[in-house]
Amino acid sequence: MSDYLFMLESHLTPAQREALAAVEKAAADRDCQLYLVGGAMRDMMGGFPIRDLDFAVQGSGLVLANQLKRKAGAQIVETDTRRKTAELKFPNGVTAEVGMLRSERFPQPGGRPVVKPADIHEDLVRRDFTINSVALSLHPASRGLLLDPTNGIGDLERRELRANSNYGLYDDPVRILRLLRFQIRLGFAIQERTEEQYRNAREAGVVELVQPRDLFRELQAIAAETASAEVVKKLADEGLMELFSPALRGPKLNLTALARLDKARQMLPHGIDLHLDNLALFLYFLTEKLTPREHAAFVKKLAITKEEAERWRRLEARSRTLERDLKSKTRLRRTSEIFHRLRRARGEEILFLYLHSRERLVRDRIRNFLEKYLYIAMEVTDRDVTAAAGLEAGHPKFTAIKQEMVAARLDGRKWTPPPHLAPKSEPAGSERRPAKARKGGRQKTAGAGGPPPSKTNKRAVRRG
């Protein structure tokens, strides 16, 4: 195993390793080149947690995405037929993008690119910034080979944001927003020539040419940032939030609520999938102070579909059932009942109520769930279930028994397995002798080689 593969393994969560293995197998079945690229490599080489997996593949990424849908159960969230890319969500919650190795040429600023299949070198140099232009080969013949044609690793070490091209911000103006987002997220400085290009592009007004759906995708990316409020403030300071809506300025720019949201998301335990819809939460609080007319204009300007808009417009209504259950002292009495009710809920509903509910009991129960109960539940492992009940993972009753053990741990009770599930184990040294070796055919009550039963024990045996 190469050093870079070892580094990758150490940065991935178990769920991400599972998704990576599925993508590698799908690519191997098609015998095509596969590379880990983009944000995943930037985060790995920069020492940051890997959020999403980004893959570049020889041939259509849509074909590989459909194969992963059939064989790995991945959901295709969005596709780009021009670039032959697809965004995926795996059953374990991991998100990934699979795209075709390609070159892109922009005939005019902000226009649609001319896309052609290309090799990995061309694919890397056409990207936005050098720190996003590093790749790791996952093909069996070259697995572990690192490619860095633009010295992106050097820029990561210098903590510097540098554009790959002198015209990159003109060609695809959404990169202007992306540049500022990376500056806030990573805390990097903008390289001098890239800063000059940024100022010239702003003066030329090319940012007005960003396509509506590109604006929406950038909002999706901002919503996933741990410091989304800081990103929004930076864009507002640069006069860029009005690209999304002219109303998003001054007192209607809900920075206080976004900062509270960022702080609440820090409570979420790492590695536990609560099925959180970051975008729904972010857009609810971002647009909370807009009028109905301003809401409608916002949706239209970004070409947001009805289904996408409903995700945040109906968030408050969807959370009412959960709030009603949590504020009831009769429906949920035990800690385990509170835990299992919240474990079934959507993550965005949980955080919404924590930030929005006026019921102190509701907020306290959510805080305890996030800061205490989830960690207590994690103490019960699959190995514990096997040891206590004699069941292996995959057994039809395994999940139910584990939930019972978790409930007992949460409630401070001792869990006792049902008689038919209790593991049959003999004490050490209790191997029985053959019947013919026993004197007079009598059975001894002590184990082989052990001391003879005392008088007290003999009386107990007779009474039994």
C-alpha positions as CSV (number, residue, x, y, z in Angstrom):
1,M,0.0,0.0,0.0
2,S,1.4,3.4,-1.0
3,D,1.7,6.2,1.6
4,Y,-1.1,8.1,-0.1
5,L,-3.5,5.1,0.1
6,F,-2.7,4.7,3.8
7,M,-3.4,8.5,4.2
8,L,-6.7,8.1,2.4
9,E,-7.7,5.1,4.6
10,S,-6.9,7.1,7.8
11,H,-9.1,10.0,6.6
12,L,-12.2,8.1,5.5
13,T,-15.0,7.1,7.8
14,P,-16.2,3.4,7.7
15,A,-19.2,4.5,5.6
16,Q,-16.9,6.3,3.1
17,R,-14.7,3.3,2.8
18,E,-17.7,1.2,1.9
19,A,-18.8,3.7,-0.8
20,L,-15.2,3.9,-2.1
21,A,-15.1,0.1,-2.4
22,A,-18.4,0.1,-4.3
23,V,-17.1,2.7,-6.8
24,E,-13.8,0.9,-7.3
25,K,-15.6,-2.4,-8.0
26,A,-18.0,-0.8,-10.5
27,A,-15.1,0.8,-12.3
28,A,-13.1,-2.5,-12.3
29,D,-16.1,-4.3,-13.7
30,R,-15.9,-1.9,-16.7
31,D,-12.1,-1.9,-16.8
32,C,-11.9,1.9,-16.9
33,Q,-9.5,4.4,-15.3
34,L,-10.7,5.8,-12.0
35,Y,-9.3,8.7,-9.9
36,L,-10.2,10.3,-6.6
37,V,-10.1,14.0,-7.3
38,G,-11.3,17.5,-6.3
39,G,-12.4,18.3,-2.8
40,A,-11.7,14.8,-1.5
41,M,-8.0,15.0,-2.4
42,R,-7.8,18.6,-1.3
43,D,-9.2,17.7,2.1
44,M,-7.0,14.6,2.5
45,M,-3.8,16.4,1.5
46,G,-4.7,19.4,3.6
47,G,-5.4,17.4,6.7
48,F,-9.2,18.2,6.7
49,P,-12.1,15.8,7.2
50,I,-13.3,14.5,3.9
51,R,-16.9,15.6,3.4
52,D,-17.7,14.2,0.0
53,L,-16.1,11.8,-2.4
54,D,-15.2,13.1,-5.9
55,F,-14.4,10.7,-8.7
56,A,-13.2,11.2,-12.3
57,V,-13.7,8.2,-14.6
58,Q,-12.7,7.3,-18.2
59,G,-15.9,7.4,-20.1
60,S,-19.4,8.6,-19.1
61,G,-19.9,9.1,-15.4
62,L,-23.6,8.6,-15.9
63,V,-23.1,5.0,-17.0
64,L,-21.0,4.3,-13.8
65,A,-23.7,6.1,-11.7
66,N,-26.4,3.9,-13.1
67,Q,-24.3,0.8,-12.4
68,L,-23.9,2.0,-8.8
69,K,-27.6,2.6,-8.6
70,R,-28.3,-1.0,-9.6
71,K,-25.6,-2.8,-7.7
72,A,-24.9,-0.7,-4.7
73,G,-28.3,0.9,-4.1
74,A,-27.0,4.4,-4.7
75,Q,-29.5,7.2,-5.3
76,I,-28.9,9.5,-8.2
77,V,-29.6,13.0,-6.8
78,E,-28.7,15.1,-9.8
79,T,-27.2,14.7,-13.3
80,D,-25.4,16.9,-15.8
81,T,-25.8,15.3,-19.3
82,R,-23.4,17.9,-20.9
83,R,-20.5,17.1,-18.5
84,K,-21.6,13.4,-18.0
85,T,-21.5,13.8,-14.3
86,A,-23.9,12.6,-11.5
87,E,-24.3,13.3,-7.8
88,L,-24.9,10.2,-5.8
89,K,-26.1,9.4,-2.3
90,F,-25.3,5.9,-1.0
91,P,-27.6,4.0,1.4
92,N,-25.2,4.7,4.3
93,G,-25.6,8.4,3.7
94,V,-22.3,9.1,1.9
95,T,-22.5,11.6,-0.9
96,A,-20.3,11.4,-4.0
97,E,-19.9,12.9,-7.5
98,V,-18.9,10.7,-10.4
99,G,-17.8,12.7,-13.5
100,M,-16.2,12.0,-16.9
101,L,-12.6,12.9,-17.5
102,R,-13.0,16.0,-19.7
103,S,-11.7,19.2,-21.0
104,E,-13.9,22.4,-21.0
105,R,-13.6,25.4,-23.3
106,F,-15.7,28.5,-22.7
107,P,-16.5,30.4,-26.0
108,Q,-17.7,33.4,-23.9
109,P,-17.7,34.4,-20.2
110,G,-20.4,32.7,-18.3
111,G,-21.5,30.7,-21.3
112,R,-22.0,27.0,-21.6
113,P,-18.7,25.2,-22.1
114,V,-17.7,23.0,-25.0
115,V,-17.1,19.6,-23.3
116,K,-14.9,16.9,-24.7
117,P,-13.5,13.6,-23.2
118,A,-9.9,14.0,-22.1
119,D,-7.1,12.4,-20.1
120,I,-6.5,12.9,-16.4
121,H,-3.9,15.7,-17.1
122,E,-6.3,17.8,-19.1
123,D,-9.0,17.2,-16.6
124,L,-6.9,18.5,-13.7
125,V,-5.6,21.6,-15.4
126,R,-9.1,22.8,-16.5
127,R,-10.3,22.9,-12.9
128,D,-10.8,26.1,-10.9
129,F,-8.0,26.3,-8.4
130,T,-4.7,24.4,-8.0
131,I,-5.7,22.9,-4.6
132,N,-8.6,21.2,-6.4
133,S,-6.3,19.8,-9.1
134,V,-4.8,16.8,-7.4
135,A,-5.7,13.2,-8.2
136,L,-5.0,9.7,-6.8
137,S,-5.3,6.8,-9.2
138,L,-7.6,4.0,-8.1
139,H,-7.0,1.7,-11.1
140,P,-5.5,-1.6,-10.1
141,A,-2.5,-1.1,-12.5
142,S,-1.5,2.3,-10.9
143,R,-3.4,2.3,-7.6
144,G,-1.9,4.9,-5.2
145,L,-0.2,7.0,-7.9
146,L,-0.5,10.7,-7.1
147,L,-0.9,13.3,-9.9
148,D,-0.3,17.1,-9.2
149,P,0.3,18.9,-12.5
150,T,-0.4,22.4,-11.0
151,N,1.5,22.1,-7.7
152,G,-1.7,22.1,-5.7
153,I,0.0,20.4,-2.8
154,G,2.6,23.2,-2.6
155,D,-0.3,25.8,-2.4
156,L,-1.9,23.7,0.3
157,E,1.3,23.9,2.3
158,R,1.6,27.6,1.7
159,R,-2.2,28.0,2.6
160,E,-2.8,29.9,-0.7
161,L,-5.6,30.0,-3.2
162,R,-4.4,30.2,-6.7
163,A,-6.4,30.0,-9.9
164,N,-5.3,27.5,-12.6
165,S,-5.9,30.0,-15.4
166,N,-5.6,33.8,-15.9
167,Y,-9.1,33.7,-17.3
168,G,-10.7,31.1,-15.0
169,L,-12.9,33.6,-13.1
170,Y,-14.1,35.1,-16.4
171,D,-14.9,31.8,-18.1
172,D,-17.0,30.4,-15.2
173,P,-17.9,33.4,-12.9
174,V,-19.5,31.2,-10.2
175,R,-15.8,30.6,-9.3
176,I,-15.8,34.1,-7.9
177,L,-18.3,33.0,-5.2
178,R,-16.4,29.7,-4.7
179,L,-13.1,31.6,-4.2
180,L,-14.5,33.6,-1.3
181,R,-16.2,30.5,0.2
182,F,-12.9,28.6,0.2
183,Q,-11.2,31.6,1.7
184,I,-13.5,31.5,4.7
185,R,-13.6,27.7,5.1
186,L,-9.9,27.1,4.8
187,G,-8.6,30.4,6.1
188,F,-6.2,30.6,3.1
189,A,-4.9,33.8,1.6
190,I,-5.7,34.6,-2.1
191,Q,-2.6,34.6,-4.2
192,E,-1.7,38.0,-5.6
193,R,-2.4,37.3,-9.3
194,T,-5.6,35.6,-8.4
195,E,-6.7,38.6,-6.3
196,E,-5.9,40.8,-9.2
197,Q,-8.0,38.6,-11.5
198,Y,-10.8,38.7,-9.0
199,R,-10.9,42.5,-8.9
200,N,-10.8,42.8,-12.7
201,A,-13.6,40.2,-13.1
202,R,-15.7,42.2,-10.6
203,E,-15.1,45.4,-12.5
204,A,-16.1,43.7,-15.7
205,G,-19.4,42.6,-14.2
206,V,-19.0,39.0,-15.3
207,V,-20.5,37.8,-12.0
208,E,-23.9,38.9,-13.3
209,L,-23.6,36.1,-15.9
210,V,-23.7,33.2,-13.4
211,Q,-26.5,30.8,-14.5
212,P,-29.5,30.4,-12.1
213,R,-28.9,26.8,-11.3
214,D,-25.2,27.5,-10.7
215,L,-26.3,30.0,-8.1
216,F,-28.5,27.5,-6.5
217,R,-25.7,24.9,-6.4
218,E,-23.4,27.4,-4.8
219,L,-26.1,28.0,-2.1
220,Q,-26.2,24.2,-1.5
221,A,-22.4,24.3,-1.0
222,I,-22.7,27.2,1.4
223,A,-25.4,25.4,3.3
224,A,-23.0,22.5,4.0
225,E,-20.3,24.8,5.4
226,T,-19.6,24.7,9.1
227,A,-19.3,28.5,9.1
228,S,-22.1,29.3,6.7
229,A,-22.9,32.6,8.4
230,E,-19.3,33.8,7.9
231,V,-19.5,32.9,4.2
232,V,-22.8,34.8,3.8
233,K,-21.4,37.8,5.6
234,K,-18.3,37.7,3.4
235,L,-20.4,37.6,0.2
236,A,-22.6,40.4,1.6
237,D,-19.6,42.6,2.4
238,E,-18.5,42.1,-1.2
239,G,-21.9,43.0,-2.5
240,L,-22.6,39.5,-3.9
241,M,-25.6,38.3,-1.8
242,E,-27.9,40.4,-4.0
243,L,-27.1,37.9,-6.8
244,F,-29.4,35.5,-5.0
245,S,-32.1,38.1,-4.1
246,P,-32.0,41.9,-4.0
247,A,-33.9,41.6,-0.6
248,L,-31.0,39.8,1.1
249,R,-29.3,42.8,2.6
250,G,-29.5,45.0,5.7
251,P,-31.9,43.8,8.4
252,K,-33.4,41.1,6.1
253,L,-30.1,39.3,5.9
254,N,-30.6,36.9,8.8
255,L,-27.0,36.5,10.0
256,T,-27.9,36.0,13.6
257,A,-30.1,33.0,12.9
258,L,-27.5,31.5,10.6
259,A,-24.8,31.9,13.3
260,R,-27.1,30.1,15.7
261,L,-27.6,27.3,13.2
262,D,-23.9,26.9,12.7
263,K,-23.4,26.6,16.5
264,A,-26.2,24.1,16.8
265,R,-24.7,21.9,14.1
266,Q,-21.5,21.7,16.1
267,M,-23.5,19.6,18.6
268,L,-24.0,16.8,16.1
269,P,-21.8,13.7,16.8
270,H,-19.3,12.9,14.1
271,G,-19.9,9.7,12.2
272,I,-23.7,9.4,13.0
273,D,-26.1,9.9,10.2
274,L,-29.1,11.8,11.3
275,H,-30.4,12.3,7.8
276,L,-29.8,16.0,8.0
277,D,-31.0,18.2,5.2
278,N,-28.6,21.1,5.6
279,L,-30.1,23.0,2.6
280,A,-33.6,23.0,4.1
281,L,-32.4,24.4,7.4
282,F,-30.1,27.0,5.8
283,L,-32.7,28.3,3.3
284,Y,-35.4,28.5,6.0
285,F,-33.3,30.8,8.2
286,L,-31.7,32.7,5.2
287,T,-35.1,33.6,3.8
288,E,-37.0,33.8,7.2
289,K,-37.4,37.6,7.0
290,L,-38.4,37.8,3.3
291,T,-42.0,38.6,2.4
292,P,-44.1,36.1,0.4
293,R,-43.4,38.1,-2.8
294,E,-39.7,38.2,-2.1
295,H,-39.8,34.4,-1.5
296,A,-41.4,33.8,-4.8
297,A,-38.9,36.1,-6.6
298,F,-36.0,34.2,-4.9
299,V,-37.3,30.8,-6.1
300,K,-37.8,32.1,-9.6
301,K,-34.4,33.8,-9.9
302,L,-32.5,30.6,-8.9
303,A,-34.8,28.3,-11.0
304,I,-35.7,26.3,-7.8
305,T,-38.1,23.5,-8.5
306,K,-41.4,23.2,-6.5
307,E,-40.1,20.0,-4.8
308,E,-36.9,21.7,-3.8
309,A,-38.7,24.8,-2.4
310,E,-41.1,22.6,-0.4
311,R,-38.1,21.1,1.5
312,W,-37.7,24.4,3.5
313,R,-41.1,26.0,3.1
314,R,-42.8,23.1,4.9
315,L,-40.1,22.5,7.4
316,E,-42.0,24.2,10.3
317,A,-45.2,22.3,9.5
318,R,-43.3,18.9,9.3
319,S,-41.7,19.5,12.7
320,R,-45.0,20.0,14.6
321,T,-45.7,16.3,15.2
322,L,-42.2,15.8,16.7
323,E,-42.7,18.9,18.9
324,R,-46.0,17.6,20.1
325,D,-44.5,14.3,21.1
326,L,-41.4,15.8,22.8
327,K,-43.4,18.2,25.0
328,S,-45.6,15.4,26.2
329,K,-44.6,13.9,29.6
330,T,-47.1,11.0,29.2
331,R,-46.1,9.8,25.8
332,L,-42.4,9.8,26.4
333,R,-41.5,9.0,30.0
334,R,-38.3,6.9,29.8
335,T,-35.0,8.1,28.4
336,S,-35.1,5.2,25.9
337,E,-38.5,6.4,24.6
338,I,-37.2,9.9,24.0
339,F,-34.1,8.5,22.3
340,H,-36.0,6.2,19.9
341,R,-38.5,8.9,19.0
342,L,-35.7,11.3,18.1
343,R,-33.7,8.6,16.4
344,R,-36.6,8.1,14.0
345,A,-36.9,11.9,13.2
346,R,-35.2,13.8,10.5
347,G,-32.1,15.7,11.5
348,E,-33.4,19.0,10.1
349,E,-36.6,18.7,12.2
350,I,-34.5,18.1,15.3
351,L,-32.3,21.1,14.8
352,F,-35.2,23.3,13.7
353,L,-37.0,22.6,16.9
354,Y,-33.9,23.1,19.0
355,L,-33.5,26.6,17.5
356,H,-37.2,27.5,17.0
357,S,-39.3,25.8,19.6
358,R,-40.6,27.9,22.5
359,E,-41.0,24.8,24.7
360,R,-38.1,24.5,27.2
361,L,-38.8,20.8,27.6
362,V,-38.5,20.2,23.9
363,R,-35.1,22.0,23.7
364,D,-33.7,20.2,26.8
365,R,-34.7,16.8,25.5
366,I,-33.1,17.5,22.1
367,R,-29.9,18.8,23.8
368,N,-29.7,15.6,25.9
369,F,-30.3,13.5,22.9
370,L,-27.4,15.1,21.0
371,E,-24.9,15.5,23.8
372,K,-25.6,12.4,26.0
373,Y,-28.0,9.8,24.7
374,L,-26.4,9.2,21.3
375,Y,-23.0,8.6,23.0
376,I,-24.5,6.2,25.5
377,A,-26.1,4.3,22.6
378,M,-22.8,4.0,20.9
379,E,-21.4,2.2,23.9
380,V,-23.4,-0.9,22.9
381,T,-21.5,-2.6,20.1
382,D,-22.3,-5.5,17.8
383,R,-19.7,-7.5,19.8
384,D,-21.7,-6.9,23.0
385,V,-24.8,-8.2,21.3
386,T,-23.1,-11.4,20.2
387,A,-21.6,-11.9,23.6
388,A,-24.8,-11.3,25.5
389,A,-27.3,-13.0,23.2
390,G,-25.2,-15.3,21.0
391,L,-26.4,-13.7,17.8
392,E,-24.2,-12.6,14.9
393,A,-24.8,-9.4,12.8
394,G,-27.3,-10.3,10.1
395,H,-29.5,-12.5,12.2
396,P,-33.2,-11.5,11.9
397,K,-33.4,-10.6,15.6
398,F,-30.0,-8.9,15.9
399,T,-31.2,-5.3,15.4
400,A,-34.2,-5.7,17.7
401,I,-32.0,-7.2,20.5
402,K,-29.4,-4.4,20.1
403,Q,-32.2,-1.9,20.4
404,E,-33.4,-3.6,23.6
405,M,-29.8,-3.5,25.0
406,V,-29.5,0.2,24.1
407,A,-32.8,1.0,25.8
408,A,-31.7,-0.8,29.0
409,R,-28.4,1.1,29.0
410,L,-30.2,4.4,28.6
411,D,-32.7,3.6,31.3
412,G,-30.1,2.3,33.7
413,R,-31.5,-1.2,33.7
414,K,-29.7,-4.5,33.5
415,W,-30.6,-6.3,30.3
416,T,-31.2,-10.1,30.5
417,P,-31.5,-12.1,27.3
418,P,-34.6,-14.4,26.8
419,P,-33.8,-18.0,27.8
420,H,-33.9,-19.2,24.2
421,L,-31.2,-16.6,23.2
422,A,-28.8,-16.8,26.2
423,P,-25.4,-18.0,24.9
424,K,-24.6,-21.5,26.2
425,S,-21.2,-21.4,27.7
426,E,-19.4,-23.8,30.0
427,P,-17.1,-22.6,32.7
428,A,-13.4,-23.1,32.1
429,G,-12.3,-26.7,32.8
430,S,-15.9,-28.0,32.9
431,E,-15.5,-30.6,30.1
432,R,-17.5,-33.7,31.1
433,R,-15.9,-37.1,31.4
434,P,-17.3,-40.1,29.4
435,A,-20.0,-42.0,31.3
436,K,-17.9,-45.2,31.4
437,A,-15.1,-43.3,33.3
438,R,-17.4,-42.4,36.1
439,K,-17.3,-44.5,39.3
440,G,-20.5,-46.5,39.8
441,G,-22.2,-44.5,37.0
442,R,-22.7,-41.5,39.4
443,Q,-22.3,-38.0,38.1
444,K,-20.1,-35.7,40.1
445,T,-21.3,-32.2,40.7
446,A,-17.9,-30.6,40.5
447,G,-16.0,-30.1,37.2
448,A,-13.4,-32.7,36.2
449,G,-10.2,-32.2,38.3
450,G,-12.1,-30.0,40.7
451,P,-12.5,-30.5,44.5
452,P,-15.1,-32.9,45.7
453,P,-18.4,-31.4,46.8
454,S,-18.5,-30.3,50.5
455,K,-21.1,-31.7,52.9
456,T,-23.1,-28.5,52.5
457,N,-23.1,-28.9,48.7
458,K,-24.0,-32.6,49.0
459,R,-27.1,-31.6,51.1
460,A,-28.0,-29.0,48.4
461,V,-27.7,-31.6,45.7
462,R,-29.9,-34.0,47.6
463,R,-32.5,-31.3,48.2
464,G,-32.4,-30.3,44.5
